[in-house]
Amino acid sequence: MTDLSATVRQGTMTMDGHSPGVAQRSLVIGLTAFLTVVDLFATQAILPSLTRHYGVTPAAMGFAVNASTFGMATASLVVGSFSPRINRRTGILLSLTLLAIPTSLLASAPDLTVFTALRVAQGLCMASAFTLTLAYLGEQCSAMDAGSAFAAYITGNVASNLVGRLVSAAVADSLGLAWNFYVFAGLNLAGAALVHFTVKRVPPMHAVMPAESPLTGTITHWRNPKLRAAFGIGFCILFAFIGTFTFVNFVLVRPPLSLGMMDLGLVYFVFLPSVVTTLLAGKVASRLGTRPTIWGSLAVAGLGLPLLLASYLGEVLIGMVLVGVGTFFAQAAATGFVGQAAGGNRGTASGIYLACYFCGGLVGTAVLGRLFDAFGWSVCVAGIGAALAAAALLTLNLKR
């Protein structure tokens, strides 16, 4: 079993003394990310079924499913602010273990209110683990390795979008909605086990407490125009991503496309190219610079939007591929930029970025859901395009 704490450092040695190499390091980091956030978007694959089960509108069910982003935004900010005082290994392990509780309770949620509250609780646990892991990687990686480590972590995030949706659709289709949540509770515990065996109790690099308080550190980061722009970019990225991959589900199951539940799950092979391309984000940003990388990524996502309005499945799928590749690539580049631009107190900076990122998801669900219910898919797609354009404008401020 690979020791992640040793692997991410410059020496990269395993517990048995052998060098695992970059590929093995990336695998462990990516798998940790996968099991941390696999619950976040998996439920989107069964949105139409949940909408019928609870007898609500697409916008109401979409908001309930994505309420986890509210919990993630809250936990990211709180954990990020106090991360210098939190033991990384213990915090990640505890968060993933507790995550299994609300996940399993979702199987018997009696109404939409309880379902929403449990999704918020899931978000609190997921973001605690997510934020601490990002801070851990920022502390343990050398400057040269940081971009690749963050890209590997975001790639695991991308893979969770694909595999999570496939598993969710398959289990719900064959065993029912309740068993879907029991299976994901098991995955949460598998993530805790992975952390237990790979994150070793090493002398933490955050043992020296920062001179400034969490509040002072937060204010300092917000005063930095580059970081402020990066926070806004994160907001816009998940706003656009959530809008696309939440409400496109309802388009896919309606005429003329009329897909079934299992077919809807298989559609999410559109994330497969993103798993490959996101790994390159760190290298591309190092070579071309952060601004050209993000601009190029947003342009790719923008090219996919008109295809989402097509009447043929092949064109819609290509549009989904382009939006997925573009948004995840931009997310990886922006995350790496925050880790490098923050200087001191990176845990707080990562927490603020993730809070803004997940707030974008919640706001995107609420705003675009209303547009979808009131005006239809084409106006919803226009709102997604506006978010991508705003992110492109904010990227102007990401100077070296």
C-alpha positions as CSV (number, residue, x, y, z in Angstrom):
1,M,0.0,0.0,0.0
2,T,1.4,3.4,-1.0
3,D,2.0,5.9,1.7
4,L,0.5,9.1,0.3
5,S,2.2,11.4,2.8
6,A,5.6,10.1,1.6
7,T,4.5,9.9,-2.0
8,V,3.5,13.5,-2.5
9,R,6.8,14.8,-1.1
10,Q,9.8,15.3,-3.3
11,G,11.4,12.0,-2.2
12,T,8.3,10.0,-3.1
13,M,9.1,6.8,-1.2
14,T,6.6,4.0,-0.3
15,M,6.3,2.3,3.1
16,D,8.5,-0.5,1.9
17,G,11.2,1.8,0.6
18,H,10.6,1.7,-3.1
19,S,10.0,4.7,-5.3
20,P,6.4,4.6,-6.6
21,G,6.9,7.1,-9.3
22,V,4.6,9.9,-10.6
23,A,2.0,7.5,-12.0
24,Q,1.5,5.7,-8.7
25,R,1.4,8.9,-6.8
26,S,-1.2,10.3,-9.1
27,L,-3.3,7.1,-8.8
28,V,-3.4,7.3,-5.0
29,I,-4.2,11.0,-5.0
30,G,-6.8,10.6,-7.7
31,L,-8.5,7.6,-6.0
32,T,-8.6,9.6,-2.7
33,A,-10.4,12.4,-4.6
34,F,-12.7,10.0,-6.3
35,L,-13.9,8.4,-3.0
36,T,-14.2,11.8,-1.3
37,V,-16.7,13.4,-3.8
38,V,-18.3,10.4,-5.5
39,D,-21.6,11.3,-3.8
40,L,-21.6,14.9,-5.1
41,F,-23.0,14.5,-8.6
42,A,-23.9,10.8,-8.8
43,T,-27.5,11.6,-7.8
44,Q,-27.9,13.7,-10.9
45,A,-28.1,10.5,-13.0
46,I,-31.3,9.5,-11.2
47,L,-32.9,13.1,-11.1
48,P,-35.9,12.2,-13.3
49,S,-36.7,9.1,-11.1
50,L,-36.3,11.2,-7.9
51,T,-38.5,13.9,-9.3
52,R,-41.3,11.3,-9.9
53,H,-40.7,9.7,-6.5
54,Y,-41.2,12.9,-4.6
55,G,-43.7,14.4,-7.0
56,V,-42.0,17.8,-7.4
57,T,-40.8,20.0,-10.3
58,P,-37.4,19.6,-11.9
59,A,-36.2,22.9,-10.4
60,A,-37.2,21.8,-6.9
61,M,-35.6,18.3,-7.2
62,G,-32.5,19.9,-8.8
63,F,-32.1,22.3,-5.9
64,A,-32.5,19.5,-3.3
65,V,-30.0,17.2,-5.0
66,N,-27.4,20.1,-5.3
67,A,-28.1,21.4,-1.8
68,S,-24.9,19.5,-1.0
69,T,-23.0,22.4,-2.5
70,F,-24.3,24.6,0.3
71,G,-22.8,22.3,2.9
72,M,-19.6,22.1,0.9
73,A,-19.4,25.9,0.7
74,T,-19.9,26.3,4.5
75,A,-17.5,23.6,5.4
76,S,-14.9,24.8,3.0
77,L,-14.9,28.2,4.5
78,V,-14.9,27.1,8.1
79,V,-12.4,24.2,7.7
80,G,-10.2,26.3,5.5
81,S,-10.0,29.1,8.1
82,F,-9.1,26.7,10.9
83,S,-7.1,24.2,8.9
84,P,-3.8,25.2,10.5
85,R,-5.2,23.9,13.8
86,I,-6.7,20.6,12.4
87,N,-4.7,17.4,12.0
88,R,-4.9,16.6,8.3
89,R,-5.0,12.8,8.6
90,T,-7.6,12.7,11.5
91,G,-9.8,15.4,9.9
92,I,-9.9,13.6,6.5
93,L,-10.5,10.2,8.1
94,L,-13.3,11.4,10.4
95,S,-15.0,13.3,7.6
96,L,-15.2,10.4,5.3
97,T,-16.4,8.0,8.0
98,L,-19.2,10.4,9.1
99,L,-20.2,10.9,5.4
100,A,-21.5,7.4,5.3
101,I,-24.3,8.3,7.9
102,P,-26.3,10.9,5.9
103,T,-25.6,8.9,2.7
104,S,-27.3,5.8,4.1
105,L,-30.2,7.8,5.6
106,L,-31.1,9.2,2.2
107,A,-32.4,5.8,1.3
108,S,-35.4,6.4,3.7
109,A,-35.8,10.2,3.4
110,P,-39.6,10.7,3.8
111,D,-39.9,14.0,2.0
112,L,-38.0,16.6,0.1
113,T,-37.1,18.7,3.1
114,V,-35.4,15.8,4.9
115,F,-33.7,14.8,1.6
116,T,-32.4,18.3,1.2
117,A,-31.1,18.4,4.8
118,L,-29.2,15.1,4.4
119,R,-27.6,16.4,1.1
120,V,-26.4,19.4,3.0
121,A,-24.9,17.1,5.7
122,Q,-23.2,15.1,3.0
123,G,-21.7,18.4,1.6
124,L,-20.4,19.3,5.1
125,C,-18.5,16.0,5.3
126,M,-17.3,15.9,1.7
127,A,-15.9,19.5,1.8
128,S,-14.1,18.9,5.1
129,A,-12.2,16.1,3.6
130,F,-11.7,17.9,0.2
131,T,-10.4,21.1,1.8
132,L,-8.0,19.4,4.2
133,T,-6.7,17.2,1.3
134,L,-6.0,20.2,-0.9
135,A,-4.2,22.0,1.9
136,Y,-2.3,18.8,2.6
137,L,-1.1,18.5,-1.0
138,G,-0.2,22.2,-1.1
139,E,2.0,21.7,2.0
140,Q,3.6,18.4,1.1
141,C,4.3,18.9,-2.6
142,S,7.3,20.7,-4.0
143,A,6.6,23.8,-6.2
144,M,7.3,21.7,-9.3
145,D,5.1,18.9,-8.3
146,A,2.2,20.9,-7.0
147,G,0.5,21.5,-10.4
148,S,0.6,17.7,-11.2
149,A,-0.7,16.8,-7.8
150,F,-3.6,19.2,-7.9
151,A,-4.4,18.0,-11.5
152,A,-4.4,14.4,-10.3
153,Y,-6.8,15.3,-7.5
154,I,-9.2,17.2,-9.8
155,T,-8.9,14.2,-12.3
156,G,-10.2,12.0,-9.5
157,N,-13.0,14.5,-9.1
158,V,-13.8,14.1,-12.8
159,A,-13.7,10.3,-12.6
160,S,-16.2,10.4,-9.8
161,N,-18.6,12.3,-12.0
162,L,-18.4,9.5,-14.6
163,V,-18.3,6.4,-12.4
164,G,-20.6,7.8,-9.8
165,R,-23.3,8.5,-12.3
166,L,-22.9,5.1,-14.0
167,V,-23.1,3.2,-10.6
168,S,-26.0,5.3,-9.5
169,A,-28.0,4.7,-12.6
170,A,-27.2,1.0,-12.7
171,V,-28.0,0.3,-9.0
172,A,-31.2,2.4,-9.1
173,D,-32.3,0.7,-12.3
174,S,-31.7,-2.9,-11.0
175,L,-32.2,-2.7,-7.2
176,G,-34.2,0.5,-6.6
177,L,-33.5,4.0,-5.3
178,A,-32.8,3.0,-1.7
179,W,-30.0,0.5,-2.6
180,N,-28.3,3.3,-4.6
181,F,-27.6,5.2,-1.4
182,Y,-26.5,2.1,0.6
183,V,-23.9,1.4,-2.1
184,F,-22.5,4.9,-1.9
185,A,-22.4,4.7,1.9
186,G,-20.1,1.7,1.3
187,L,-17.9,3.8,-1.0
188,N,-17.6,6.5,1.7
189,L,-16.3,3.9,4.1
190,A,-13.9,2.6,1.4
191,G,-12.5,6.2,1.2
192,A,-12.0,6.3,4.9
193,A,-10.1,3.0,4.7
194,L,-7.9,4.3,1.9
195,V,-6.9,7.3,3.9
196,H,-6.2,5.1,7.0
197,F,-3.7,3.1,5.0
198,T,-2.1,5.7,2.8
199,V,-1.9,8.9,4.9
200,K,0.7,8.3,7.5
201,R,1.2,10.2,10.8
202,V,4.1,12.3,9.7
203,P,5.4,15.5,11.3
204,P,2.9,18.0,9.8
205,M,4.4,21.0,7.9
206,H,1.5,23.1,9.3
207,A,2.7,22.6,12.9
208,V,4.0,26.2,13.0
209,M,0.9,28.3,13.5
210,P,0.5,31.3,11.2
211,A,1.1,34.7,12.7
212,E,-2.3,36.0,11.6
213,S,-5.7,34.9,12.7
214,P,-8.1,33.1,10.4
215,L,-10.1,36.3,10.0
216,T,-7.0,38.3,9.2
217,G,-5.9,35.7,6.7
218,T,-9.3,35.7,5.1
219,I,-9.3,39.5,4.7
220,T,-5.7,39.4,3.4
221,H,-6.7,36.9,0.7
222,W,-9.8,38.9,-0.3
223,R,-7.7,42.0,-0.7
224,N,-5.5,40.2,-3.2
225,P,-7.0,41.0,-6.6
226,K,-5.6,37.9,-8.2
227,L,-7.1,35.6,-5.6
228,R,-10.3,37.6,-5.7
229,A,-10.6,37.0,-9.4
230,A,-9.7,33.3,-9.0
231,F,-12.5,33.0,-6.4
232,G,-15.0,34.5,-8.9
233,I,-13.8,32.2,-11.6
234,G,-14.4,29.2,-9.4
235,F,-18.0,30.5,-8.7
236,C,-18.7,30.8,-12.4
237,I,-17.2,27.4,-13.4
238,L,-19.5,25.4,-11.1
239,F,-22.4,27.7,-11.9
240,A,-22.0,26.7,-15.6
241,F,-21.2,23.0,-14.9
242,I,-24.2,22.5,-12.5
243,G,-26.5,24.2,-15.0
244,T,-25.4,21.9,-17.8
245,F,-25.3,18.6,-16.1
246,T,-28.3,19.0,-13.8
247,F,-31.0,20.1,-16.3
248,V,-29.7,18.3,-19.4
249,N,-31.0,15.1,-17.7
250,F,-34.6,16.3,-18.1
251,V,-33.9,17.1,-21.8
252,L,-32.4,13.7,-22.4
253,V,-35.4,11.8,-21.0
254,R,-38.0,13.9,-22.9
255,P,-38.9,13.6,-26.6
256,P,-37.3,13.6,-29.1
257,L,-34.3,11.9,-27.3
258,S,-36.5,9.9,-24.8
259,L,-33.6,8.0,-23.0
260,G,-34.3,5.4,-20.3
261,M,-32.6,5.4,-16.8
262,M,-29.8,3.0,-17.7
263,D,-29.2,4.8,-21.0
264,L,-29.1,8.1,-19.1
265,G,-26.3,6.7,-16.9
266,L,-24.3,5.5,-20.0
267,V,-24.5,9.0,-21.4
268,Y,-22.0,10.1,-18.8
269,F,-19.2,8.4,-20.6
270,V,-19.0,11.9,-21.9
271,F,-16.7,12.6,-18.9
272,L,-14.2,10.0,-20.0
273,P,-12.2,12.5,-22.2
274,S,-12.1,14.9,-19.2
275,V,-10.4,12.2,-17.1
276,V,-7.5,12.2,-19.6
277,T,-7.3,15.9,-20.4
278,T,-7.5,17.2,-16.8
279,L,-4.3,15.4,-15.9
280,L,-2.5,17.7,-18.4
281,A,-3.8,20.9,-16.8
282,G,-0.9,21.4,-14.5
283,K,1.7,21.0,-17.3
284,V,-0.2,23.2,-19.7
285,A,-0.7,26.0,-17.2
286,S,3.1,25.8,-16.4
287,R,4.0,26.1,-20.0
288,L,1.4,28.5,-21.4
289,G,0.5,30.4,-18.2
290,T,-2.7,30.3,-16.2
291,R,-4.6,33.0,-18.2
292,P,-4.2,31.4,-21.7
293,T,-5.0,28.0,-20.2
294,I,-8.3,29.1,-18.6
295,W,-9.3,31.2,-21.6
296,G,-8.7,28.2,-23.9
297,S,-10.7,25.9,-21.5
298,L,-13.6,28.3,-21.3
299,A,-13.6,28.6,-25.1
300,V,-13.9,24.8,-25.5
301,A,-16.8,24.8,-23.0
302,G,-18.5,27.6,-24.9
303,L,-18.2,25.7,-28.2
304,G,-20.3,22.9,-26.7
305,L,-23.3,25.1,-25.7
306,P,-25.0,25.4,-29.1
307,L,-24.7,21.6,-29.5
308,L,-26.7,21.1,-26.3
309,L,-29.8,22.6,-28.1
310,A,-29.7,20.0,-31.0
311,S,-32.4,17.4,-31.6
312,Y,-29.9,14.6,-32.2
313,L,-28.3,12.6,-29.4
314,G,-24.8,12.6,-31.0
315,E,-24.6,16.3,-31.2
316,V,-25.9,16.8,-27.6
317,L,-23.3,14.3,-26.4
318,I,-20.5,16.1,-28.2
319,G,-21.7,19.3,-26.5
320,M,-21.6,17.7,-23.1
321,V,-18.0,16.4,-23.8
322,L,-16.8,19.9,-24.7
323,V,-18.5,21.5,-21.6
324,G,-17.0,18.8,-19.3
325,V,-13.5,19.0,-20.8
326,G,-13.5,22.8,-20.7
327,T,-14.9,23.4,-17.2
328,F,-12.8,20.7,-15.5
329,F,-9.6,21.9,-17.2
330,A,-10.3,25.5,-16.1
331,Q,-11.1,24.2,-12.6
332,A,-7.8,22.4,-12.3
333,A,-5.8,25.4,-13.6
334,A,-7.6,27.8,-11.2
335,T,-7.1,25.5,-8.2
336,G,-3.4,25.3,-8.9
337,F,-3.2,29.0,-9.3
338,V,-4.8,29.6,-5.9
339,G,-2.3,27.3,-4.2
340,Q,0.6,29.2,-5.7
341,A,-0.7,32.7,-5.4
342,A,-1.9,32.4,-1.8
343,G,1.7,32.4,-0.3
344,G,1.0,32.0,3.4
345,N,-2.0,30.3,5.0
346,R,-2.9,28.3,1.9
347,G,-5.5,26.3,3.8
348,T,-7.6,29.5,4.3
349,A,-7.1,30.4,0.6
350,S,-8.2,26.9,-0.5
351,G,-11.2,27.1,1.8
352,I,-12.3,30.4,0.4
353,Y,-11.9,29.2,-3.2
354,L,-13.9,26.1,-2.6
355,A,-16.6,28.0,-0.7
356,C,-17.0,30.3,-3.7
357,Y,-16.9,27.4,-6.1
358,F,-19.6,25.5,-4.4
359,C,-21.7,28.6,-3.8
360,G,-21.6,29.0,-7.6
361,G,-23.1,25.5,-7.9
362,L,-25.9,26.3,-5.4
363,V,-26.7,29.7,-7.1
364,G,-26.5,28.1,-10.5
365,T,-29.0,25.5,-9.5
366,A,-31.5,28.0,-8.2
367,V,-31.2,30.6,-11.0
368,L,-30.9,28.2,-13.9
369,G,-33.6,26.0,-12.5
370,R,-36.1,28.8,-12.5
371,L,-35.1,29.7,-16.0
372,F,-35.5,26.1,-17.1
373,D,-39.0,25.8,-15.5
374,A,-40.2,29.1,-16.8
375,F,-38.5,29.6,-20.2
376,G,-37.1,26.2,-21.2
377,W,-33.7,24.7,-22.0
378,S,-32.5,27.3,-24.5
379,V,-32.7,30.2,-22.0
380,C,-31.0,28.0,-19.4
381,V,-28.2,27.4,-21.9
382,A,-27.9,31.2,-22.5
383,G,-27.5,31.6,-18.7
384,I,-24.7,29.0,-18.8
385,G,-23.0,31.0,-21.5
386,A,-23.2,34.2,-19.5
387,A,-21.4,32.5,-16.6
388,L,-18.6,31.3,-18.9
389,A,-18.2,34.8,-20.3
390,A,-18.0,36.3,-16.8
391,A,-15.2,33.8,-15.9
392,A,-13.3,34.8,-19.0
393,L,-13.4,38.4,-18.0
394,L,-12.3,37.7,-14.5
395,T,-9.3,35.7,-15.9
396,L,-7.8,39.1,-17.1
397,N,-6.8,39.7,-13.5
398,L,-4.8,36.4,-13.1
399,K,-1.4,38.0,-13.8
400,R,1.8,36.2,-12.8
